[in-house]
């Protein structure tokens, strides 16, 4: 279950930011996870909640945005979402496509309250 180590890394990054901003209240951390990232969002959320429970980060919420796999057709230039594992371009039928999205795993924001 590598989701636990990912959740731990998120927690460490949040703690580092909290040290840089003393006195702020951490509210929410946003994560972007692509369907090709090999991460189960529900398991990641569970692990994160378990790690922050009972700590000074306890009110911190994790918000996960999932991203679909996207391909770019080398023939016609169309960008499309992969459905049913088909990487064939829905416009021109070309099979020469390349992956341009869906492998993201990134922390995209940290919501703070400075009052």
PEGIPE-V893506 format. One record per pair of residues at least 4 apart in sequence whose ideal C-beta (glycine too) atoms are under 7 Angstrom apart, sorted by the first residue. I is the first residue (numbers start at 1). GAP is how many residues later the second one is. D is the distance in Angstrom with one decimal. If there is no record, write none. Layout:
# PEGIPE-V893506
I_GAP_D / I_GAP_D
This chain:
# PEGIPE-V893506
1_42_6.6 / 2_4_6.2 / 3_4_6.1 / 3_36_6.2 / 3_37_6.1 / 3_40_4.3 / 3_41_4.3 / 3_44_4.9 / 4_4_6.4 / 4_43_4.5 / 5_4_6.5 / 6_4_6.6 / 6_33_6.4 / 6_38_6.0 / 7_4_6.4 / 7_37_5.9 / 7_40_3.9 / 7_41_4.1 / 7_44_5.4 / 8_4_6.4 / 8_43_6.2 / 9_4_6.5 / 10_4_6.3 / 10_19_6.3 / 10_21_6.9 / 10_38_6.4 / 10_97_6.3 / 11_4_6.3 / 11_40_5.3 / 11_41_6.4 / 11_46_6.7 / 12_4_6.4 / 13_4_6.6 / 13_94_6.2 / 14_4_6.4 / 14_12_6.2 / 14_15_5.7 / 14_43_6.5 / 14_46_6.7 / 14_96_6.5 / 15_4_6.6 / 16_4_6.9 / 17_4_6.4 / 17_93_5.8 / 18_6_7.0 / 18_8_6.0 / 21_91_6.7 / 24_88_4.6 / 24_89_6.5 / 24_90_5.1 / 25_87_6.8 / 25_88_4.2 / 26_31_6.3 / 26_34_4.9 / 26_84_6.9 / 26_86_6.1 / 27_33_6.9 / 27_34_6.9 / 27_84_4.4 / 27_85_6.5 / 27_86_5.7 / 28_32_6.9 / 28_33_4.6 / 28_35_5.7 / 28_83_4.0 / 29_31_6.4 / 29_33_5.7 / 29_78_6.5 / 29_81_5.3 / 30_33_4.8 / 30_35_6.8 / 30_78_4.7 / 30_79_4.2 / 31_31_6.5 / 31_33_5.0 / 31_76_5.7 / 31_77_6.7 / 32_33_5.0 / 32_35_5.9 / 32_72_4.9 / 32_74_5.1 / 32_76_5.0 / 33_4_5.3 / 33_6_5.2 / 33_8_5.7 / 33_31_5.7 / 33_33_5.6 / 33_34_6.8 / 33_71_6.6 / 33_72_5.7 / 34_33_4.4 / 34_67_6.6 / 34_68_4.1 / 34_69_4.8 / 34_70_4.0 / 34_71_6.8 / 35_31_6.5 / 35_32_6.9 / 35_33_5.9 / 35_34_5.4 / 35_67_5.2 / 36_33_5.5 / 36_66_4.4 / 36_67_4.3 / 37_66_5.7 / 37_67_6.4 / 37_68_4.4 / 39_5_5.7 / 39_66_6.1 / 40_4_6.5 / 41_4_6.2 / 41_23_4.7 / 41_25_6.0 / 42_4_6.4 / 43_4_6.3 / 44_4_6.2 / 44_20_6.7 / 45_4_6.3 / 45_17_5.7 / 45_19_6.3 / 46_4_6.4 / 47_4_6.4 / 48_4_6.4 / 48_14_4.6 / 49_4_6.1 / 52_5_4.2 / 52_6_5.7 / 52_8_5.5 / 53_5_6.1 / 54_4_6.4 / 67_34_6.3 / 67_35_5.8 / 67_37_5.3 / 68_13_4.9 / 68_34_5.8 / 69_12_7.0 / 69_13_4.2 / 69_30_6.7 / 69_32_6.8 / 69_33_3.3 / 70_9_5.9 / 70_10_6.9 / 70_11_5.7 / 70_30_5.3 / 70_31_3.8 / 70_32_5.8 / 71_9_5.8 / 71_11_5.8 / 71_16_5.3 / 71_26_4.1 / 71_27_6.6 / 71_28_5.9 / 71_29_6.6 / 72_7_5.3 / 72_25_6.2 / 72_26_5.6 / 72_28_4.7 / 73_4_6.2 / 73_5_4.7 / 73_16_3.8 / 73_18_6.9 / 73_19_6.4 / 73_21_5.5 / 73_24_5.1 / 74_20_6.8 / 74_22_4.4 / 74_23_6.4 / 74_24_6.6 / 75_14_6.5 / 75_17_5.2 / 75_19_3.7 / 75_21_6.1 / 76_13_6.3 / 76_15_5.5 / 76_16_4.4 / 76_18_6.9 / 78_11_5.9 / 78_13_4.8 / 79_21_6.7 / 80_9_6.7 / 80_10_5.6 / 82_4_6.6 / 82_5_6.0 / 87_8_6.9 / 87_10_4.9 / 88_5_6.2 / 88_7_5.3 / 89_4_6.1 / 89_5_4.7 / 89_8_5.9
